[in-house]
Amino acid sequence: MNNFILRYISKVVVFFAPVFLVIILLEITARNMEDSFSFKHKFLIEKGTSINTLILGNSHAYYGIEPSILNDSAFSMAMPSQDLLTDFKILESFSTSLPNLNTVIFNLSVSSLFLSVENEARWRKAYYHFKMHLPDALPSSESFFSRNSLLFSAGLKPVLKSFQYKLSGQNQKAMCLPKGNGLYFQEATISILERTGFDAATRHQKDTSEMTTIINQLSLVVDSLIQKKIRVVFVSTPVTDYYSKWISSQTSLKINSALEKIITDNPSCIYLNYRDNLRLPILFFTDADHLNNNGSLEFSRILLEDLKKIPPSNSNPRISPNGLMHQQR
Amino acid sequence: MLFNSIEFCLFLPIVFLLFWGVKPAGLKAQNWVLLASSYVFYGWWDVRFLGLIAFSSILDFTIGKQIFAAEDQRKRKLWLIVSLGVNLGLLATFKYYNFFIESISDAFSLFGDPMHLSGIEFILPVGISFYTFQTLSYSIDIYNKKIEPSDDLLSFLAFVSFFPQLVAGPIERASQLLPQFKTERNFNLSEAIDGSKQMIWGLFKKVAVADTCATLVNEIFNQSESLSSVSLVLGAILFSIQIYGDFSGYSDIAIGCARLFGINLMRNFAFPYLSRDIAEFWRRWHISLSTWFRDYVYIPLGGSRASLPRVVANTFIIFVLSGFWHGANWTFIFWGFLNALYFLPLLLLKRNRLHTNVVAENTLLPSIKEAAQIISTFAITALAWIFFRAENLSQAYHYIARMCTVHKLSIIDQSILAKAAPAIGLCVFMYCIEFIQRKENHGIESLFSKNKVIRHLFYYFLIFLIGYFSNGKTEFIYFQF
């Protein structure tokens, strides 16, 4: 090779050296920085034996159910955008770390039935893989780089955002509370409710392609939990009308038939439906479909009271004879 | 393999080192490297596509020789027809078969006699329109005695499959590109450095600008029936920028990449959104396709020197053909037709070559008149792009009708407008940089040329934006054509 080519190569190497250095530094820092994913993994491995109630689900459960209200040994493995398929993977992967588990609460909502993590926020798959060490979180079709680098797999934006939260003192956005749940403090304004209601409802109804897979898998998971004598509770968390009004009748129909199938397939489970929310006023919400801190405490108390009323042997106690949209009044 | 993938980031340096590493072994060895790497690049999508490109290349190589060797004009014509028939036949089969079947069925149903012809699910080979046109120009140029046929199959195969421009152009002419595969190539440091800069700028336009706009554009077009005119106008503007960023971004990467191998590809975009009229726009947009149609269709048909009705017909023919080249859909055909309508008055009034220089050539900013001309040209092209983007003519019609009606901003509009800031910011940034560089060949050719530190910081900033807005491996729009 002539000198010009060598000069070009050296120029390219010198130019890109800082870029590679920054990539390596970001990768190392991102992998070692504590966040909800790594915290939950560590908690399950180190203190899993202390957990008897596990809460699973998406942001509705993450922000809406306060584990400490339910009991001292409850822990939330719910995460924003977490679909039911990921819930199953968590149960499967950490089953040996949870020998004393006696209750699993699944959050059933429009998004948990319809959306997969893949479509909702692809970067989260990388976090499940690298920070929560969830096997098969990343599809095998991903490239070598994606399978071996958090930065390449998740992308620069979420990694930088987590740094930003950490540095700007907004750690609660990247980090869950000690019981695994999240917290929103602010109360919703009407304009927030209007905007978020539309945004969330549109997003949640985008993709229904995986619903059948999700429901079929759910039955298998529930069977295996029941065999282990673990009580299974399905909960639909409250949402406001600002959200519900954008859920199309077609989607409602799909949800109802999906829920009907879930409950028919799993008669020994409990289903508590608070979706139409007749008890929590708007001041308990932070946006159209998420409870704030006060709402989460209030809702968790209601949930606890209702759970207490159900005798352990009773099957499907909250299903009304004429359908599934039975209200908790 | 996509330019905006990690695989390509590894592939390119390996090919570069191999290509220049085998230089002492001669031109043939370098062409082998290019051919092998181009086939790896293309086969990355689907190995089955390789058979088609190899067949098409060998066929035209053979036919080229036959055309040249044939003594009487009839035989020459016959061989040309074979070349045109096979190449266009393959293109028609893979790309247009189902469109023709559907159109015939629809036509029969108009007369109350529904006809049920079944379509076939073909996989459309990536870039088939691009390399078919490239090989066609080879046969036509030999027929027109503009070039002699290649006697070296290896260099011909490398010319047809040259990976930087294989899947989305620029559509090269054999007379311009083929000789570069037959002459010794010497590494040119400044060309390679500028080529690398051009690749970074192309990646920025594709990954940061086009892909960011794409998310919003998809949302707007999917919900166009519930949106107000403000959002719909925004959707049309952003799509115009998206398609420019996507396609010119690809061309910049392709041209920059070729320069690393000492090969010069033709310029494909010359800042078209700085055009002052539609004629200037078409001299600056997808130049390799426009000139292909001009040289191989428009001029043979008589061009603008024929009778008035013939000129009008020729203009419509090339624009409609150009639209049809993009895809088997009436929306593309109408897009071409609309552009012909825009162009024709300028041609008939002989005002189509009013603006052959760069806007604001000797001033810092354009005059108010020039600015108004640029904005109005952009507006009419954006209107035409609505047809290009729409699923069908009905959607385009409803989109435009709704765009022209005043509505109160709905909650959906507010949601979309709130998300638009990053896309608008990136578009404005790109537009400003290209305006500053309007006399150059690409967006960052001589930017900050006097200050190395600022220049390098700017490149790092671009790389940061590429990384920050990267949204996985998204395909280029023009791959589907």
Contacts between the chains, C-beta under 8 A, distances in Angstrom:
chain1	res1	chain2	res2	distance
A	1	B	20	5.6
A	1	B	21	6.5
A	1	B	23	7.6
A	2	B	187	6.3
A	4	B	187	5.1
A	4	B	188	7.5
A	4	B	189	4.5
A	5	B	20	5.1
A	5	B	187	5.0
A	7	B	189	6.1
A	8	B	187	7.3
A	8	B	189	5.6
A	8	B	192	5.0
A	8	B	193	6.9
A	11	B	193	6.9
A	12	B	196	6.9
A	15	B	456	7.2
A	15	B	459	7.5
A	18	B	460	7.4
A	19	B	460	7.2
A	19	B	463	6.1
A	122	B	472	6.7
A	143	B	5	7.7
A	143	B	6	6.0
A	143	B	7	6.6
A	145	B	6	4.6
A	146	B	6	7.9
A	152	B	6	6.4
A	155	B	467	7.9
A	155	B	470	5.9
A	155	B	471	7.2
A	155	B	472	7.5
A	156	B	464	8.0
A	156	B	467	4.2
A	156	B	468	5.1
A	156	B	470	6.8
A	157	B	468	5.6
A	157	B	469	7.5
A	160	B	468	7.1
A	194	B	411	5.2
A	194	B	414	8.0
A	195	B	411	6.4
A	195	B	414	6.1
A	195	B	415	5.6
A	195	B	418	7.2
A	198	B	411	4.9
A	198	B	412	6.1
A	198	B	415	5.6
A	199	B	415	5.3
A	202	B	223	8.0
